[in-house]
């Protein structure tokens, strides 16, 4: 195994896919210029569109999608693995998928992944999201080789479901991906700790390219793209919400070393659950 550089691209995608693609291309070239051989963009690279009707007009099938076309061309030209963290793709049944696309250094599509867990939540201050009303959830985890590492896929809200990452780690993934568009509210509370936890509990590197700032459709995302090592240490961070590129060197051998020191993947055991019911015990010192 050999060390190589990875990059996380932080964007502030708007409602115009062509402008977003141009921003993506500029920053991918910047990352490749810094020596990155695996480059990840954030969730919803193609466009951030909250209005349902505008969303229908903005997105198309994968064979006609501008993000996909440019990403494949860039991967071949630059000789890199280019991971479009996600973009909205119209499926054959007419429904939209929140889909990640990984292009190999020859420009071919190596793998794709449809986001499994939908962000259906009600936050404080009236902030509410129903991703399932716009996108059809995926049903399959995906792991693939990218040269010196094996990559496991996830997107944003998937981060809160550790069983997905554990499944991928058990399949040999030593590099886990979490491209995201975390809200500012949830990002401030949980972004760093969850990403570091996924790295630690799986003995894997984590690359998480994020959206950041106030977008044209009104939402605000947290930014703070991160690259984390298998011991939970932050190797690189965009410590802000502005567009930019962060790069770090990783070595899959460090994942193997972390798993050897703390072999929790090997030590996991099957177990059953017993639920015990009965009256609650009286509190000590309670008045009679």
Order of alpha helices (4+ residues) and beta strands (2+ residues): beta-alpha-beta-alpha-alpha-beta-beta-beta-beta-beta-beta-beta-alpha-beta-alpha-beta-beta-beta-beta-beta-beta-alpha-alpha
